[in-house]
Every structure is written in C-alpha cells, then in structure tokens.
Amino acid sequence: MGICTNDCTECKNNQINLCDNCKICERRSKTSSRCLVFVARPKKCWAFTLDPDWAKKVKKETDFYKKSYR
C-alpha cells in the first residue's frame, strides 16, 4: 500500500497504510498507491482532490508559467 497523507489516528498507529481519503484521492498513483504529491506524510493533507484531471491542469499551468517568465 502507499503512504497516508492525512493526520488520522489509525494511520499514526500503523493499523492501516491508507486512509479512506487517500483511497479515493486522484493524487494517488494508480500503479503503486503512493501519493504523487508528498514524499512523507504531512500533519495535514492540503492536496486531497477528487478531480481526475488535476495533473493535466497542473501541467497546462506550469507550461504557461514557463513561457510567460522566460
């Protein structure tokens, strides 16, 4: 399983590897179940999303930013 990015008692006690929110988060790798945003679990997860297009939107905005500030 992956790294939990939420501050829940169950995950702190290592009873489960993924919180319920992590299981449905779109920022979780579909192949390894790891979080695509965090390397280590933060105290509060600010990255949770249900938007399946989040990666495309980030890439689009990043590309726009790169072109704007060259």
N, C-alpha and C positions, 0 to 999 in steps of 0.2 A: 504494500500500500504506500501512500505518499505521506508527505509532511502536512500536518494540520496547520492552518494559518489563523485559527480562532483561539480565543482565550477561554476555553471551557474546562471544567473540572475533569471530565472524562479523559480528555486528551492529555492534560497535565499528568494524570495518574498513569498514562500509557496503557489504559484499558482498551482504547481503540486508536488507530492511526489517523483516521479521517473523521472529522466532524460531519454532521448532516449537511451543513452549509458547504463544506468542501466537496462533498459528493455531487452536489448539483451545480457547483460553480463552473462557469465556462472558462475560467483561467486555470483550470486543472488540465494537465496533459492527458490526452485520451489514451496514450500508449503506456505511460508509466504511473499515472495517478498522482504525479508530483505537481506541486504548484509551479506555474510558469512565471510568477511574479516574485516570489520570495525564495531565498535560499534557506533561511532559517525562519522559524515561526515567530512572528512579532506578537506583542502583547494584545494588540487589537488589529484585526484584519480590515484594511480600508479598500482592498482590491476585489472584494466579492462582487460578482456580476452574473446576471442571467442572460446577458446579451451575447448571442453566438457569433456576432460579427465584430467583437471588440478588437481582435487582432488586426483585422483589415482596417478598422478606423484608426488605430494607433499607427499603423504603417503609413496610411494616407497622410495623417497629420505630421508625422515625422518627416516624410519626404517633402511636404510643403514647407516645413520649417527649414530643412536643409537648403532648399532652393532659395528661400527668402533671405537667408543670412550668410550667403557666400561672399 
